[in-house]
Every structure is written in structure tokens, then in C-alpha cells.
């Protein structure tokens, strides 16, 4: 059984990297609108977000889904620009 997961876009990406990428792309205010959780809306930080997301599977799933959406949108923008 192979340990590589070529089709899994989340393979090898840490939760911290996901949160940092989303915060950089959207900014905390928009991220708080996209994923309606308090750790993105009130005094947001990567550390507080990670603490909450690691304990809350439904919120983590939403964040991972938004990250995958962001990646797809970036690919579409690159294709449209070339």
C-alpha cells in the first residue's frame, strides 16, 4: 500500500498552513464571514484558531473545504490569466 496520495490536495499540508493561507488570502474579517466561527471573528489568531479547529471536527471540515475552494479558484485565475 502506497503512502502517497497524489489526488488528496490536503496531504502533507498542516492545519496551521491552511489557516495561514486562508487568512492571507481572505483576511480575518472575510474569513469570519466565510466560516462563521468566533475564533475567526473576535480577536483572531492562528493559535486560537488551531486550538478550536483541532477540537471541533465540523469546523475543521468547513475550513478544509474553503481551503480547497481557494486552491481551485487560484488555478482558475491562473488559467484565465495565461
N, C-alpha and C positions, 0 to 999 in steps of 0.2 A: 504494500500500500504506500503510495507516494505521499510525502508530507507537503508537497507544493500544491497550491490552489490557484491556478492561473486565472480562473474566472471569478474568483472571490476578490472584489476590489478592496475589501476591508482587511484581507490577510496581510499581516505584517505592519498594520497601522495601529498605533496605540490610541486609546481613548483621549489622551492628552493632545495628541497630534490632531485628532478630529476636532476637538473643541477649539484649539488654537486656530485651525484653518477656518472654521466657521466664523469665529469672532473676527478674524482678519478680513474675511470676505464680506460678511453682512454687517459687522459691528454689533455690539451688545444690544442696543435698542431694537434693531431689526431682528436679531436672533431671538430676543424675548417675545417678539410678535410671532415669529415663525414657530417656535416651540414654547408654548405657554407654561413655563415653569419659573418659579420665583428666583431660583439661583441665577437665571439669565436677566432678571428684571430689577432686582433690588441688590445693590452693591455687588455686581457680578465680578467674578474672578475665575480663573481656570481652576484653582484649588477647590473653591467651594462647589463649582460645577462637577468636578470629578468625584468629590465626596458623595454628592447627591446621586449622580448617574450610576455610580458603582452599586448603590443600594436599591436603585429603582429601575427594574428591567424595562417597563413600558416607556419611561422617559429616555433611556438609553437607545431603545429601538427607534424612537422618533428622531433622535439626534443622528443616529447612524443613517437613517433613511434620508434625512435632509443633506447629510454629507454626500451620499451617493447621488442625490439630485443635483447638488452643486457641481460635482465632477462631470455629470452628463451635460450640464449647461455650459461648463467651461469647454468641453470638447466641441459642442455645437458652435460656440462662439469662435473657436479657433478655425473650424471648418468654414464658417461663413466669412471669416476674415481673410482666408487664403485664396 
